[in-house]
Amino acid sequence: MQNHTPWTFSGRDYNVIEPTDSNADLDTIESYLQGLHYTDNATQVFLDKLNKLKRPVTLVWYGDHWPGIFSFVNTSTDALSAHSTPYFIWQNDAAKKPMVQLMFQKTMQTHLISLQWCLK
């Protein structure tokens, strides 16, 4: 991800009107927002290309930690929260098509357990 701060760039589309309770400076916050915008656009292009593939694709997208600009994450006192991040799982159209599979009795329990995890 390009949002590994500290760094800034010019030509941002987003400006912070009134910074709130943050440990980051204004340039860092605005650059972070611009980086999110670039990530959104690039992710959509990437997913569109993956969706055109005929083979099944499953993508798990996550970060390994929160950005340092958030003051609610204190890595020195709460490392678990700092490294518990949102994620998403995406599948292309080919992965969503039903597939006929043979299942053997000795592997059925493992398969059912994995299905239970997927449905949660």
Backbone as JSON Lines, residues from 0, in Angstrom:
{"i":0,"aa":"M","n":[0.84,-1.18,0.0],"ca":[0.0,0.0,0.0],"c":[0.89,1.24,0.0]}
{"i":1,"aa":"Q","n":[0.46,2.22,-0.73],"ca":[1.25,3.44,-0.82],"c":[1.08,4.33,0.4]}
{"i":2,"aa":"N","n":[0.24,3.96,1.33],"ca":[-0.02,4.82,2.48],"c":[0.88,4.53,3.67]}
{"i":3,"aa":"H","n":[2.04,3.95,3.43],"ca":[3.01,3.79,4.51],"c":[3.7,5.13,4.71]}
{"i":4,"aa":"T","n":[3.24,5.89,5.68],"ca":[3.77,7.22,5.94],"c":[5.04,7.08,6.77]}
{"i":5,"aa":"P","n":[5.87,8.02,6.96],"ca":[5.61,9.42,6.68],"c":[6.14,9.84,5.31]}
{"i":6,"aa":"W","n":[5.29,10.35,4.51],"ca":[5.67,11.03,3.27],"c":[4.46,11.77,2.76]}
{"i":7,"aa":"T","n":[4.7,12.77,1.96],"ca":[3.61,13.55,1.38],"c":[3.91,13.77,-0.09]}
{"i":8,"aa":"F","n":[2.9,14.19,-0.81],"ca":[3.08,14.54,-2.22],"c":[2.17,15.7,-2.55]}
{"i":9,"aa":"S","n":[2.51,16.41,-3.59],"ca":[1.71,17.58,-3.97],"c":[0.58,17.15,-4.91]}
{"i":10,"aa":"G","n":[-0.31,18.08,-5.19],"ca":[-1.4,17.8,-6.12],"c":[-2.5,16.95,-5.51]}
{"i":11,"aa":"R","n":[-2.77,17.16,-4.24],"ca":[-3.8,16.36,-3.58],"c":[-5.19,16.88,-3.94]}
{"i":12,"aa":"D","n":[-6.14,15.96,-4.04],"ca":[-7.53,16.31,-4.33],"c":[-8.32,16.58,-3.05]}
{"i":13,"aa":"Y","n":[-7.75,16.24,-1.9],"ca":[-8.48,16.33,-0.64],"c":[-7.77,17.29,0.3]}
{"i":14,"aa":"N","n":[-8.54,18.13,0.95],"ca":[-7.99,19.08,1.91],"c":[-8.75,18.95,3.21]}
{"i":15,"aa":"V","n":[-8.03,18.91,4.32],"ca":[-8.64,18.85,5.63],"c":[-9.0,20.26,6.04]}
{"i":16,"aa":"I","n":[-10.26,20.47,6.37],"ca":[-10.72,21.8,6.77],"c":[-10.34,22.07,8.22]}
{"i":17,"aa":"E","n":[-10.6,21.11,9.08],"ca":[-10.3,21.29,10.5],"c":[-9.79,19.97,11.05]}
{"i":18,"aa":"P","n":[-8.47,19.83,11.23],"ca":[-7.96,18.57,11.76],"c":[-8.51,18.32,13.17]}
{"i":19,"aa":"T","n":[-8.78,17.09,13.45],"ca":[-9.3,16.74,14.77],"c":[-8.17,16.15,15.61]}
{"i":20,"aa":"D","n":[-8.52,15.37,16.59],"ca":[-7.58,14.79,17.54],"c":[-6.67,13.78,16.85]}
{"i":21,"aa":"S","n":[-5.6,14.25,16.27],"ca":[-4.69,13.38,15.53],"c":[-3.25,13.72,15.86]}
{"i":22,"aa":"N","n":[-2.39,12.71,15.78],"ca":[-0.97,12.95,16.03],"c":[-0.22,13.24,14.73]}
{"i":23,"aa":"A","n":[-0.93,13.39,13.65],"ca":[-0.31,13.65,12.35],"c":[-0.5,15.1,11.95]}
{"i":24,"aa":"D","n":[0.38,15.6,11.13],"ca":[0.22,16.98,10.66],"c":[-0.71,17.01,9.45]}
{"i":25,"aa":"L","n":[-1.08,18.2,9.07],"ca":[-2.07,18.4,8.01],"c":[-1.64,17.77,6.68]}
{"i":26,"aa":"D","n":[-0.39,17.95,6.28],"ca":[0.09,17.36,5.02],"c":[-0.03,15.84,5.03]}
{"i":27,"aa":"T","n":[0.3,15.23,6.16],"ca":[0.23,13.78,6.26],"c":[-1.21,13.29,6.14]}
{"i":28,"aa":"I","n":[-2.14,13.97,6.79],"ca":[-3.55,13.58,6.72],"c":[-4.07,13.72,5.29]}
{"i":29,"aa":"E","n":[-3.78,14.85,4.66],"ca":[-4.26,15.05,3.29],"c":[-3.62,14.05,2.32]}
{"i":30,"aa":"S","n":[-2.36,13.75,2.5],"ca":[-1.7,12.75,1.65],"c":[-2.29,11.36,1.89]}
{"i":31,"aa":"Y","n":[-2.61,11.07,3.13],"ca":[-3.25,9.79,3.44],"c":[-4.59,9.67,2.72]}
{"i":32,"aa":"L","n":[-5.4,10.71,2.78],"ca":[-6.7,10.69,2.09],"c":[-6.52,10.54,0.58]}
{"i":33,"aa":"Q","n":[-5.55,11.23,0.02],"ca":[-5.29,11.1,-1.42],"c":[-4.85,9.67,-1.74]}
{"i":34,"aa":"G","n":[-4.02,9.09,-0.89],"ca":[-3.59,7.71,-1.09],"c":[-4.75,6.74,-1.04]}
{"i":35,"aa":"L","n":[-5.71,6.97,-0.14],"ca":[-6.91,6.13,-0.11],"c":[-7.68,6.21,-1.42]}
{"i":36,"aa":"H","n":[-7.77,7.41,-1.94],"ca":[-8.46,7.62,-3.22],"c":[-7.77,6.83,-4.33]}
{"i":37,"aa":"Y","n":[-6.44,6.92,-4.4],"ca":[-5.69,6.17,-5.4],"c":[-5.86,4.66,-5.21]}
{"i":38,"aa":"T","n":[-5.86,4.23,-3.96],"ca":[-6.05,2.8,-3.67],"c":[-7.42,2.33,-4.13]}
{"i":39,"aa":"D","n":[-8.46,3.11,-3.85],"ca":[-9.81,2.75,-4.3],"c":[-9.86,2.57,-5.81]}
{"i":40,"aa":"N","n":[-9.31,3.53,-6.54],"ca":[-9.34,3.46,-8.0],"c":[-8.54,2.27,-8.52]}
{"i":41,"aa":"A","n":[-7.34,2.07,-8.0],"ca":[-6.49,0.97,-8.46],"c":[-7.08,-0.38,-8.1]}
{"i":42,"aa":"T","n":[-7.71,-0.47,-6.93],"ca":[-8.33,-1.74,-6.53],"c":[-9.47,-2.09,-7.47]}
{"i":43,"aa":"Q","n":[-10.28,-1.12,-7.86],"ca":[-11.38,-1.39,-8.79],"c":[-10.86,-1.87,-10.13]}
{"i":44,"aa":"V","n":[-9.81,-1.25,-10.65],"ca":[-9.21,-1.68,-11.92],"c":[-8.7,-3.11,-11.79]}
{"i":45,"aa":"F","n":[-8.03,-3.41,-10.69],"ca":[-7.48,-4.74,-10.43],"c":[-8.6,-5.79,-10.37]}
{"i":46,"aa":"L","n":[-9.67,-5.5,-9.62],"ca":[-10.79,-6.44,-9.5],"c":[-11.5,-6.64,-10.83]}
{"i":47,"aa":"D","n":[-11.64,-5.59,-11.61],"ca":[-12.25,-5.72,-12.94],"c":[-11.44,-6.66,-13.82]}
{"i":48,"aa":"K","n":[-10.12,-6.56,-13.76],"ca":[-9.27,-7.45,-14.56],"c":[-9.37,-8.89,-14.06]}
{"i":49,"aa":"L","n":[-9.39,-9.07,-12.75],"ca":[-9.52,-10.43,-12.2],"c":[-10.87,-11.03,-12.56]}
{"i":50,"aa":"N","n":[-11.9,-10.21,-12.63],"ca":[-13.23,-10.72,-12.93],"c":[-13.34,-11.21,-14.37]}
{"i":51,"aa":"K","n":[-12.47,-10.75,-15.25],"ca":[-12.49,-11.19,-16.65],"c":[-11.82,-12.55,-16.84]}
{"i":52,"aa":"L","n":[-11.09,-13.01,-15.84],"ca":[-10.43,-14.31,-15.95],"c":[-11.45,-15.43,-15.91]}
{"i":53,"aa":"K","n":[-11.19,-16.5,-16.64],"ca":[-12.12,-17.63,-16.67],"c":[-11.86,-18.6,-15.52]}
{"i":54,"aa":"R","n":[-10.71,-18.51,-14.91],"ca":[-10.42,-19.4,-13.78],"c":[-10.88,-18.74,-12.48]}
{"i":55,"aa":"P","n":[-11.25,-19.54,-11.49],"ca":[-11.72,-18.97,-10.23],"c":[-10.6,-18.25,-9.47]}
{"i":56,"aa":"V","n":[-10.95,-17.1,-8.93],"ca":[-9.99,-16.31,-8.15],"c":[-10.68,-15.87,-6.86]}
{"i":57,"aa":"T","n":[-10.03,-16.1,-5.74],"ca":[-10.48,-15.58,-4.46],"c":[-9.36,-14.7,-3.91]}
{"i":58,"aa":"L","n":[-9.72,-13.5,-3.51],"ca":[-8.75,-12.53,-3.03],"c":[-9.09,-12.15,-1.6]}
{"i":59,"aa":"V","n":[-8.12,-12.22,-0.73],"ca":[-8.27,-11.73,0.65],"c":[-7.38,-10.5,0.77]}
{"i":60,"aa":"W","n":[-7.98,-9.37,1.11],"ca":[-7.28,-8.09,1.15],"c":[-7.29,-7.58,2.58]}
{"i":61,"aa":"Y","n":[-6.11,-7.36,3.13],"ca":[-6.03,-6.88,4.51],"c":[-4.74,-6.09,4.71]}
{"i":62,"aa":"G","n":[-4.69,-5.37,5.8],"ca":[-3.47,-4.65,6.18],"c":[-2.91,-5.27,7.44]}
{"i":63,"aa":"D","n":[-1.62,-5.1,7.65],"ca":[-1.0,-5.7,8.83],"c":[-1.03,-4.79,10.05]}
{"i":64,"aa":"H","n":[-1.44,-3.54,9.88],"ca":[-1.58,-2.63,11.02],"c":[-2.34,-1.39,10.57]}
{"i":65,"aa":"W","n":[-2.87,-0.66,11.55],"ca":[-3.54,0.61,11.27],"c":[-2.5,1.66,10.9]}
{"i":66,"aa":"P","n":[-2.89,2.66,10.12],"ca":[-1.97,3.76,9.82],"c":[-1.61,4.52,11.1]}
{"i":67,"aa":"G","n":[-0.41,5.04,11.13],"ca":[0.07,5.75,12.31],"c":[-0.61,7.08,12.57]}
{"i":68,"aa":"I","n":[-1.42,7.56,11.63],"ca":[-2.06,8.87,11.84],"c":[-3.26,8.79,12.76]}
{"i":69,"aa":"F","n":[-3.73,7.59,13.08],"ca":[-4.9,7.47,13.95],"c":[-4.46,7.49,15.4]}
{"i":70,"aa":"S","n":[-5.03,8.41,16.17],"ca":[-4.64,8.54,17.57],"c":[-5.32,7.5,18.46]}
{"i":71,"aa":"F","n":[-6.34,6.8,17.97],"ca":[-7.0,5.8,18.8],"c":[-6.2,4.51,18.9]}
{"i":72,"aa":"V","n":[-5.14,4.38,18.11],"ca":[-4.32,3.18,18.14],"c":[-3.0,3.51,18.82]}
{"i":73,"aa":"N","n":[-2.79,2.92,19.98],"ca":[-1.54,3.13,20.71],"c":[-0.76,1.83,20.67]}
{"i":74,"aa":"T","n":[0.23,1.77,19.8],"ca":[0.97,0.52,19.6],"c":[1.76,0.11,20.83]}
{"i":75,"aa":"S","n":[2.15,1.05,21.66],"ca":[2.94,0.68,22.83],"c":[2.09,0.09,23.95]}
{"i":76,"aa":"T","n":[0.82,0.46,24.04],"ca":[-0.03,-0.06,25.11],"c":[-1.05,-1.09,24.62]}
{"i":77,"aa":"D","n":[-1.34,-1.11,23.33],"ca":[-2.35,-2.03,22.81],"c":[-1.96,-2.54,21.43]}
{"i":78,"aa":"A","n":[-0.94,-3.37,21.4],"ca":[-0.42,-3.89,20.12],"c":[-1.47,-4.72,19.39]}
{"i":79,"aa":"L","n":[-2.33,-5.43,20.13],"ca":[-3.35,-6.26,19.47],"c":[-4.31,-5.4,18.66]}
{"i":80,"aa":"S","n":[-4.8,-4.31,19.25],"ca":[-5.71,-3.43,18.5],"c":[-5.01,-2.78,17.32]}
{"i":81,"aa":"A","n":[-3.74,-2.45,17.49],"ca":[-2.99,-1.81,16.4],"c":[-2.84,-2.73,15.2]}
{"i":82,"aa":"H","n":[-2.87,-4.03,15.44],"ca":[-2.67,-4.99,14.36],"c":[-3.94,-5.78,14.02]}
{"i":83,"aa":"S","n":[-5.09,-5.37,14.55],"ca":[-6.38,-5.96,14.19],"c":[-7.05,-5.01,13.21]}
{"i":84,"aa":"T","n":[-7.06,-5.39,11.95],"ca":[-7.51,-4.46,10.91],"c":[-8.68,-5.03,10.12]}
{"i":85,"aa":"P","n":[-9.46,-4.17,9.46],"ca":[-10.52,-4.65,8.59],"c":[-9.94,-5.42,7.4]}
{"i":86,"aa":"Y","n":[-10.77,-6.24,6.81],"ca":[-10.36,-6.99,5.62],"c":[-11.58,-7.22,4.75]}
{"i":87,"aa":"F","n":[-11.35,-7.63,3.51],"ca":[-12.47,-8.11,2.7],"c":[-12.03,-9.3,1.88]}
{"i":88,"aa":"I","n":[-13.01,-10.14,1.57],"ca":[-12.79,-11.31,0.73],"c":[-13.62,-11.11,-0.52]}
{"i":89,"aa":"W","n":[-13.0,-11.26,-1.67],"ca":[-13.66,-11.02,-2.95],"c":[-13.44,-12.23,-3.85]}
{"i":90,"aa":"Q","n":[-14.46,-12.58,-4.65],"ca":[-14.34,-13.65,-5.63],"c":[-14.81,-13.16,-6.98]}
{"i":91,"aa":"N","n":[-14.12,-13.61,-8.03],"ca":[-14.57,-13.26,-9.37],"c":[-15.77,-14.12,-9.74]}
{"i":92,"aa":"D","n":[-16.41,-13.8,-10.87],"ca":[-17.6,-14.53,-11.28],"c":[-17.33,-16.01,-11.47]}
{"i":93,"aa":"A","n":[-16.15,-16.36,-11.97],"ca":[-15.81,-17.77,-12.19],"c":[-15.77,-18.55,-10.88]}
{"i":94,"aa":"A","n":[-15.37,-17.91,-9.8],"ca":[-15.29,-18.58,-8.5],"c":[-16.67,-18.77,-7.88]}
{"i":95,"aa":"K","n":[-17.64,-17.99,-8.33],"ca":[-18.98,-18.06,-7.75],"c":[-19.85,-19.12,-8.42]}
{"i":96,"aa":"K","n":[-19.37,-19.67,-9.55],"ca":[-20.14,-20.69,-10.24],"c":[-20.08,-21.99,-9.46]}
{"i":97,"aa":"P","n":[-21.21,-22.7,-9.38],"ca":[-21.18,-23.97,-8.66],"c":[-20.26,-24.97,-9.37]}
{"i":98,"aa":"M","n":[-19.5,-25.68,-8.58],"ca":[-18.61,-26.69,-9.13],"c":[-19.02,-28.05,-8.59]}
{"i":99,"aa":"V","n":[-19.1,-29.02,-9.47],"ca":[-19.41,-30.38,-9.05],"c":[-18.12,-31.02,-8.59]}
{"i":100,"aa":"Q","n":[-18.14,-31.53,-7.37],"ca":[-16.96,-32.17,-6.83],"c":[-17.34,-33.51,-6.24]}
{"i":101,"aa":"L","n":[-16.42,-34.44,-6.34],"ca":[-16.59,-35.7,-5.65],"c":[-16.08,-35.54,-4.23]}
{"i":102,"aa":"M","n":[-16.8,-36.12,-3.29],"ca":[-16.37,-36.03,-1.91],"c":[-16.28,-37.43,-1.35]}
{"i":103,"aa":"F","n":[-15.21,-37.69,-0.66],"ca":[-15.02,-38.99,-0.05],"c":[-15.36,-38.91,1.42]}
{"i":104,"aa":"Q","n":[-15.81,-40.03,1.95],"ca":[-16.25,-40.05,3.34],"c":[-15.16,-39.57,4.29]}
{"i":105,"aa":"K","n":[-13.92,-39.94,4.04],"ca":[-12.86,-39.56,4.97],"c":[-12.53,-38.06,4.93]}
{"i":106,"aa":"T","n":[-12.94,-37.35,3.89],"ca":[-12.66,-35.91,3.81],"c":[-13.91,-35.05,4.06]}
{"i":107,"aa":"M","n":[-15.06,-35.69,4.24],"ca":[-16.3,-34.93,4.38],"c":[-16.29,-34.05,5.63]}
{"i":108,"aa":"Q","n":[-15.8,-34.56,6.75],"ca":[-15.8,-33.76,7.97],"c":[-14.98,-32.49,7.8]}
{"i":109,"aa":"T","n":[-13.81,-32.6,7.21],"ca":[-12.97,-31.42,6.98],"c":[-13.68,-30.43,6.07]}
{"i":110,"aa":"H","n":[-14.33,-30.94,5.04],"ca":[-15.05,-30.07,4.11],"c":[-16.19,-29.34,4.81]}
{"i":111,"aa":"L","n":[-16.95,-30.05,5.63],"ca":[-18.08,-29.42,6.33],"c":[-17.59,-28.37,7.33]}
{"i":112,"aa":"I","n":[-16.48,-28.63,8.0],"ca":[-15.93,-27.65,8.93],"c":[-15.51,-26.39,8.18]}
{"i":113,"aa":"S","n":[-14.89,-26.56,7.02],"ca":[-14.48,-25.39,6.24],"c":[-15.69,-24.62,5.73]}
{"i":114,"aa":"L","n":[-16.75,-25.31,5.36],"ca":[-17.98,-24.62,4.93],"c":[-18.58,-23.82,6.08]}
{"i":115,"aa":"Q","n":[-18.57,-24.39,7.27],"ca":[-19.12,-23.7,8.43],"c":[-18.37,-22.4,8.67]}
{"i":116,"aa":"W","n":[-17.03,-22.41,8.52],"ca":[-16.23,-21.2,8.7],"c":[-16.6,-20.16,7.65]}
{"i":117,"aa":"C","n":[-16.82,-20.6,6.41],"ca":[-17.13,-19.67,5.31],"c":[-18.49,-19.01,5.49]}
{"i":118,"aa":"L","n":[-19.41,-19.68,6.14],"ca":[-20.77,-19.16,6.28],"c":[-20.9,-18.18,7.44]}
{"i":119,"aa":"K","n":[-19.9,-18.08,8.29],"ca":[-19.98,-17.17,9.44],"c":[-19.76,-15.75,9.02]}
